[in-house]
Amino acid sequence: MRKKVGRVNTRREPITEALLKLAAQKVPGDPRGRTYAEVLAERLLKAALRGNVAAFREIANRVEGEPQQRIEVTHHFVSRRTEAG
């Protein structure tokens, strides 16, 4: 389902709802009693430590926020004068 432009969608999408619900559940048989979210976070961290740049970027973006893009704006003003003779 696509969000409509100009309207705030306060309802979560069905896949997001399902993922949030499942991520909060305990992993069956996990000796440490971790949730799926905890296991995934640990695996993501281990991948970053092994040199996976995409995993590192994802962690950095989640922890520190996405870096702001620098946009350089230049404006050239051209004056057009008409000379009355």
N, C-alpha and C positions, 0 to 999 in steps of 0.2 A: 504494500500500500504506500503510495507516494504522498508526501506532505504537500499541502497546497501552499503556494507562495502567498505571503502576506498574512497568514494565519499561524497562530502559535498552536502547535500540536502537543497537548498535555498528556495525551494517551500514548502509552508505550506500544511499540509494534509487537505483534505476537511472538516473533522469534526472540526479541529482547526479553520479553516476559518469561519465556520458557528457559532461556539461558540463565537469567538471574535466579530463577527458582532452582534449577539443577546445580548451579555453581555453589549455592549455599548448602547443598546436601552433603552429608558425610560419604566418603568413598567406602563402599563395602569392603570389609577385610583389611583396611589400612591400619597397621599396627599403631600408628600415632594418632588415629582418629581425626585425620585432616579432612577438610572439605575439598570438593573438586577445584574450587577457586584457589585454595592454598597449594594444591599439587601443581596446578598450571602455573602459578606464580613462581614456584620453586624451579620448575622445569625451564621457564623463560629465563630466569636468573642464571641457571647453570649453562644454558645455551649462550647467553651473553658472555659469560666467563670463558667459554671455549672459543670465543672470537666471532660469534655470529653477530654481525653488525646490525642486522634488522632487529634482532632481539634486544640489543643494547639501545637502539634508537627508541624502540617501543617502551622500554623501561624508563629511559630519560624523559620521554614525552609524558608518561603517566605520572612520574614523580615530580618533575620540574615544570611540566607544561610544554607545549610545543613552542619552539623559538619563534619570535616574531620575525616576519620577513621584512627586510629593509627595502623600502621603496624610495627611490630618489626621484623627486619631481623637479623639473626645471621648467621655467616659463620664460619664453622670449616674447617681449612686448614689442610690437612693430607699430610705430606711429606713422600714420599716413596723413600728411598735411597737404592740403590743396592750396596753392598760392593763387590768390586773386590778383589779376594783372593790372 
